[in-house]
Amino acid sequence: MRQPLRWPWLDFDVDDVLSPAIAVRVDVTETRAEVPEHWHRKAQLVFALGGGVTCRVPGGLWMVPPHCGVWIPGGMRHSNIATANARIFFIYVEPGAADLPDRCCTLSISPLLRELIIELSDCAPDDTRCDFLGKVLLAELPLMPVQQLHLPISAEPRLRRIAETLAEDPADRRTLAQWADHVALSESSLARLVVKETGLTFGRWRQQLHLIVALRELSSGASVQQVSGGLGYESVTAFITMFKKALGKPPAKYLSDITQHGGSAFMA
């Protein structure tokens, strides 16, 4: 049986509220905060106005950089980890209230939608203005571009072991051959297994993890030098080159554009 969703910032069960959409603001303190794995009837948008949030769902890890949101369909088990000093919003949406995907995805958040979310979070669920703002928000949300900022995680035990090890220590630079030896496979067998389970080569898969970690750390205030070193890059230049090749802009420009223009920065 599902337990009522009650966290320190909530004094009600979100599934008991029948409004089309409600928003809850969470200001994280100096230490990171984690919402343990749970599920609810309502779908959820996790939106970060400052700092970063990582969402774990079956089969994937999703990063929520500032001014973007991760869409989580209703009934899906998930957990959320926010960086220190993050400013995040949880938007809960009634099933069928908006034309949105039935899978997890990262959505760009426009300045208009951002302001609607902030205003909605200041409304009491039984306020008539809350209902109006929710309807406008749900009309805008399906128009937001979908971005690809997630790490596919397989349920296959050997790949999950590698993923968990790399998530704990992203600077681990073991080669594919070394990882294959670690999980008792041949190099070619492990290479095929990664592609089969994730759709990515091992190198691309690990790079995606590095991008997720880099965005999370940069969003929480770490310097490019700190992030580069924490990911095990031999030089800051090598890290910036990887980042720019993957996301189209160097880290400083990328984050600056997100801050100034909201999620539209991802369309470059």
C-alpha positions in Angstrom: 0.0 0.0 0.0 1.2 3.5 -0.9 2.3 5.6 2.1 1.0 9.2 2.2 3.5 11.6 0.7 4.5 13.7 3.7 7.9 15.3 3.8 9.2 18.1 6.2 8.0 20.8 3.8 4.5 19.3 3.3 1.6 19.0 5.8 -0.7 17.3 3.4 -0.8 14.3 1.0 -0.4 15.7 -2.5 -2.7 13.0 -3.9 -5.6 14.2 -1.8 -5.5 17.6 -3.5 -7.7 17.6 -6.6 -6.4 20.8 -8.2 -5.1 20.2 -11.8 -1.7 21.4 -10.6 -0.1 22.5 -7.4 3.5 23.6 -6.7 5.6 23.3 -3.6 8.8 25.3 -3.1 11.8 23.8 -1.3 14.8 25.8 -0.2 17.6 23.4 0.7 20.0 24.4 3.5 23.8 24.2 3.4 23.8 20.4 3.2 22.4 18.3 0.4 18.9 16.9 0.8 17.4 13.6 -0.3 13.8 12.5 -0.8 13.9 8.7 -0.5 12.3 6.5 -3.2 8.6 6.8 -3.3 5.7 7.2 -5.7 2.4 9.0 -6.0 -0.7 9.0 -8.2 0.0 12.5 -9.5 2.7 13.1 -12.1 5.5 15.5 -11.0 7.7 18.1 -12.5 11.0 18.7 -10.6 12.2 22.2 -11.4 15.4 23.9 -10.2 15.7 27.6 -10.0 19.1 27.4 -8.3 21.5 24.6 -7.5 20.9 21.2 -9.0 18.7 18.1 -8.5 19.3 14.5 -9.5 16.3 12.2 -10.0 16.7 8.5 -9.9 14.0 6.4 -11.6 14.0 2.7 -12.7 16.4 2.5 -15.6 17.8 6.0 -15.5 19.4 9.0 -13.7 18.1 12.4 -14.6 19.9 15.7 -13.9 17.8 18.9 -13.3 20.1 21.9 -13.9 18.9 25.4 -13.1 15.9 26.6 -15.2 15.1 23.1 -16.4 12.7 20.4 -15.2 12.4 16.7 -15.2 9.0 15.2 -15.9 8.1 12.1 -13.9 4.8 10.3 -14.8 2.4 9.4 -12.1 2.9 6.0 -10.4 6.6 5.8 -11.2 9.0 5.1 -8.3 11.6 7.8 -7.9 14.0 9.6 -5.5 15.4 13.1 -5.6 18.8 14.4 -4.3 19.3 18.2 -4.2 22.6 20.0 -3.9 23.3 22.2 -1.0 21.6 25.6 -1.2 19.3 24.5 -4.0 16.1 26.3 -4.7 13.7 23.8 -6.2 10.0 23.4 -6.9 7.9 20.2 -7.0 4.9 20.6 -9.3 2.3 17.9 -8.9 -0.1 17.3 -11.9 -3.4 15.4 -12.0 -3.3 12.4 -14.4 -4.6 13.4 -17.8 -4.6 17.1 -17.0 -2.0 17.9 -19.7 -0.7 16.4 -22.9 2.7 15.3 -21.5 4.8 12.2 -22.2 4.2 8.9 -20.3 8.0 8.6 -19.8 10.6 10.6 -17.9 12.2 13.5 -19.8 14.0 16.7 -19.3 12.1 19.9 -20.3 13.3 23.3 -21.0 11.5 25.9 -18.8 10.6 29.3 -20.4 10.7 32.5 -18.4 6.9 32.6 -18.5 6.6 29.1 -17.2 9.2 29.8 -14.5 7.1 32.7 -13.2 3.9 30.7 -13.3 5.6 28.0 -11.2 6.8 30.6 -8.7 3.4 32.2 -8.4 1.6 28.9 -8.1 3.9 27.9 -5.2 2.7 30.9 -3.3 -0.9 29.9 -3.6 -2.9 27.8 -1.2 -4.3 24.7 -2.9 -7.9 25.8 -2.2 -7.3 29.3 -3.6 -9.3 30.0 -6.8 -6.2 31.8 -8.2 -4.3 28.6 -7.8 -6.7 26.8 -10.1 -6.4 29.5 -12.7 -2.6 29.6 -12.6 -2.5 25.8 -12.7 -4.6 25.7 -15.9 -2.3 28.3 -17.6 0.8 26.4 -16.5 -0.6 23.1 -17.9 -1.3 24.8 -21.2 2.3 26.0 -21.5 4.1 23.0 -20.2 3.5 20.7 -23.2 5.0 23.3 -25.4 8.4 23.1 -23.7 11.2 21.5 -25.8 12.5 18.1 -24.6 16.2 17.8 -23.8 18.4 14.8 -23.3 20.2 15.1 -19.9 19.9 11.6 -18.4 22.0 8.6 -17.9 20.5 5.2 -18.9 21.0 2.7 -16.0 20.5 -0.9 -16.7 19.0 -3.4 -14.3 21.7 -5.8 -15.5 23.8 -6.5 -12.3 27.2 -6.0 -13.7 26.4 -2.8 -15.4 24.6 -1.5 -12.3 27.7 -2.3 -10.3 29.8 -0.3 -12.7 27.3 2.6 -12.7 27.1 2.7 -8.9 30.9 2.7 -8.6 31.3 5.5 -11.2 28.6 7.5 -9.5 30.4 7.3 -6.2 33.8 8.1 -7.8 33.4 9.8 -11.2 37.2 10.2 -11.4 37.6 6.5 -11.8 39.5 6.2 -15.1 39.6 2.4 -15.5 39.5 1.4 -19.2 36.8 -0.8 -20.8 39.3 -3.7 -20.6 39.9 -3.1 -16.9 36.2 -2.9 -16.2 35.6 -6.1 -18.2 38.2 -7.9 -16.0 36.5 -6.4 -12.9 33.1 -7.9 -13.8 34.5 -11.2 -15.3 33.7 -10.5 -19.0 35.8 -10.1 -22.1 36.3 -6.6 -23.3 34.2 -7.2 -26.4 31.4 -8.8 -24.4 31.2 -5.9 -22.0 31.2 -3.4 -25.0 28.3 -5.2 -26.6 26.4 -5.4 -23.3 26.7 -1.7 -22.6 25.4 -0.9 -26.1 22.5 -3.4 -25.8 21.4 -2.2 -22.4 21.9 1.6 -22.7 22.0 2.3 -26.4 25.4 4.0 -25.9 29.0 3.0 -26.2 30.9 2.7 -22.9 32.9 5.9 -23.6 29.7 7.9 -24.5 27.9 6.4 -21.5 30.7 7.4 -19.1 30.8 10.9 -20.7 27.1 11.3 -20.1 27.7 10.5 -16.4 30.5 13.1 -16.4 28.1 15.7 -17.9 25.5 15.0 -15.3 27.9 15.3 -12.4 29.6 18.4 -14.0 26.2 20.2 -14.4 25.2 19.3 -10.8 28.5 20.6 -9.3 28.7 23.7 -11.5 25.1 24.6 -10.7 25.9 24.3 -6.9 28.8 26.8 -7.3 31.9 24.7 -7.9 34.5 26.1 -10.2 35.4 24.6 -13.6 38.8 23.8 -12.1 37.3 21.9 -9.2 34.9 20.0 -11.4 37.6 19.1 -13.9 39.8 17.7 -11.1 36.9 15.9 -9.5 36.1 14.1 -12.8 39.7 13.0 -13.2 40.6 15.1 -16.3 44.3 15.7 -16.8 43.6 19.4 -17.6 40.9 22.0 -17.5 41.2 22.4 -21.2 40.4 18.7 -21.8 37.3 19.0 -19.7 36.1 22.2 -21.4 36.7 20.6 -24.8 34.6 17.6 -23.8 31.8 19.8 -22.4 31.7 22.1 -25.4 31.6 19.2 -27.9 28.8 17.5 -26.0 26.6 20.6 -25.2 27.7 23.2 -27.8 29.2 25.8 -25.4 31.9 26.0 -22.8 30.7 25.6 -19.1 30.7 29.3 -18.2 28.8 30.3 -21.3 26.4 27.4 -21.0 25.4 28.2 -17.4 25.3 32.0 -18.1 22.8 31.4 -20.9 20.7 29.2 -18.7 20.6 31.9 -16.0 19.8 34.7 -18.4 17.4 33.0 -20.8 16.0 30.0 -18.9 15.8 26.6 -20.6 16.0 28.1 -24.1 19.8 28.0 -23.6 19.5 24.3 -24.4 18.3 25.0 -27.9 21.7 26.3 -29.0 
